[in-house]
Amino acid sequence: MLHDTRAGRLHRFARAASLEETWMKATAPAALVLAGIVFSMLSPYFATWRNVNGMLADAAIPVLLAVGMTFAVMLAGIDLSMAGTMALASVVFGLSYTAGWGLALSCLLSIGVGLVVGVVNGLFVGRVRIPDMIVTLGTMGLVQGIGLIVSRGIPVPVSDPVLQAVASSSLGPFRYNFLIVVLVVVVLHVMLTHMPVGTHLLSVGDNVEASKAMGLRVPRVKLIGYLVCGAMSGLAAVFMVLYVGSTQPATNTDYVMKAVAATVLGGTSLFGGRATIWGPALGAVLLTVVQTGLTMAGVEAFYEPAVVGVVVLAAASMMRGRR
Amino acid sequence: MPGSHAVEVVDLYKSFGNVEALRGVSLTVRPGEVTAIVGDNGAGKSTLIKCLSGYHAADGGRILLDGQEVRFGSPLDARRQGIETVYQDLALADELTVWQNIFLNRELTVGPRPLRLMRRRAMRTSAAQLVDSLAVSVPSVGKTVRRLSGGQRQAVAIARAVMWSSQLVIMDEPTAALGLRETAQVEDLIRRVVDQGTTVLVISHNFEQVMRLSQQVWVMRGGRVVSGHRTADVSGVELVAEVTGAREFS
């Protein structure tokens, strides 16, 4: 019967599509396992708990930036200003902390800087409707510049007992900074998959016209996405200060590329509308593991940006074939 | 006779700059029927339904629902008054699931406003019930819309509109992008929703479809309604003549 063959074809098509989806979702975890096995064979020190714990701590900033970046990419956008915002936020953190305003307020100010940049990005992308690439390139220059002007380019040492404890103490087997990052990832996951705003973000990223027709306020939804990006940049600045022990006025744009790479590795569609939070988080851990593993295997650190660049291009090309 | 019409449009005007898209359109839609609007490109059909669905605000004239005058500032206003629109380009988000599309921007939630959590299971269940009740052939409401065929997508869009409408479902060329078989399926679906009490206003280029589906047909030309008939009293050939204006010249 005609209907049966048709249903059969549909069924096969659906199965192939779901396999493909599983494959996209499995990329980061599978590659993580593979990298673990390979590097364990290359270096006996790699598979020790000390090293694993160290890698998880190292992954804190990349994970925060990756999950933030995911909120821009799910809107079919990008936030190039994240690393610059992180630098400026660390400078503001340093100013506040050295002025004696205390740790809590300094952290809030740092995140506040990120939120302000997020508002600017979100308004220009959503209301003024300038392409995200141009807007965030502009704000990247702006925040980078302000950070350098304000700080004269000089890092300010910050040694706070609480920050040091977060960086080095553990609760059970895990360091505090790793646990905080896990908490942030869980909160953003709930936001994306269990709150209406998450569906709205995906819908706007997928199809602006359809979203408008359903009465979604597109500029507002885009603003929310860029606010999350900004907040993650600001929070990452706090982690940078506790990680390095000082503010970092100079922008390291490698962080942006890494965040995009992790986002793509985590199965986020560069065309918007499809994203998870745990995927990019695992992607960022994977990149950190590869970086550490390569160093242990005696590969020079100079190779790292090239490796990340290849990952971005390869993952993006794979996605190109899907549309 | 107010109240006997689901929708009444009285002397509606709408201009875009120098272009007068609607020049005094009047028509009525009876409840529980399929009312069709036919007309050539540029006759003003799309502008009219965009006024009815809240996309455009009319420059003059009145829209009455159940005899009550209404004004729409946005599509959301129209939806709040029970008017749902099935757009030509479907208005579905491909990467979202069927149930997410059906509940888009009308999610069922628990908890206080800023921290509302979605009732995913409840939405899934009622989406599945909706799809079953309309006998729509969608594989599963948990599938992403991207995996559906053109007819299935249109069925989802129609099901969503029927679920949320209390007054009127507007359909803009509901089968324009579909093959013959899928067109027949969508027409069956439209008949079923009308049998269940939904009022439908349909724009179609397909005269045979208008004859098959509708009970009332209005002909638009040059921004006006030039005639209206009970579909049973008119032939497709006559409609074509009225749409092109051939009757006036012959």
Contacts between the chains, C-beta under 8 A, distances in Angstrom:
chain1	res1	chain2	res2	distance
A	10	B	139	7.1
A	10	B	149	7.3
A	11	B	139	8.0
A	13	B	147	7.3
A	14	B	139	6.5
A	14	B	143	7.0
A	14	B	147	5.6
A	17	B	146	7.8
A	17	B	147	5.4
A	190	B	117	7.6
A	194	B	117	5.0
A	194	B	118	5.6
A	194	B	120	7.2
A	195	B	115	7.5
A	195	B	116	6.4
A	195	B	117	6.2
A	195	B	118	6.4
A	196	B	105	7.7
A	196	B	107	4.3
A	196	B	109	6.3
A	196	B	116	6.3
A	196	B	118	5.9
A	199	B	96	6.8
A	199	B	100	5.6
A	199	B	104	6.8
A	199	B	107	6.6
A	199	B	118	7.2
A	200	B	104	7.9
A	200	B	105	6.9
A	202	B	93	7.2
A	202	B	95	6.4
A	202	B	96	6.2
A	203	B	93	4.4
A	203	B	96	6.0
A	203	B	100	7.7
A	203	B	104	5.8
A	206	B	93	4.2
A	206	B	94	5.9
A	206	B	95	4.5
A	206	B	96	6.6
A	207	B	91	7.8
A	207	B	92	7.4
A	207	B	93	4.7
A	207	B	94	6.6
A	209	B	89	6.6
A	209	B	91	6.9
A	210	B	89	7.9
A	210	B	90	7.3
A	210	B	91	4.2
A	210	B	92	5.8
A	210	B	93	5.1
A	210	B	104	7.9
A	211	B	93	6.9
A	211	B	104	7.5
A	211	B	105	7.9
A	212	B	75	7.7
A	213	B	75	6.5
A	213	B	85	7.4
A	213	B	87	5.8
A	213	B	91	4.0
A	214	B	91	6.7
A	214	B	104	4.7
A	214	B	105	4.6
A	215	B	74	7.3
A	215	B	75	5.7
A	215	B	76	3.9
A	215	B	79	6.3
A	215	B	105	5.2
A	216	B	104	7.5
A	216	B	105	5.2
A	269	B	95	6.9
A	272	B	95	7.9
A	273	B	93	6.4
A	273	B	94	7.0
A	273	B	95	3.6
A	273	B	96	7.3
A	274	B	95	4.6
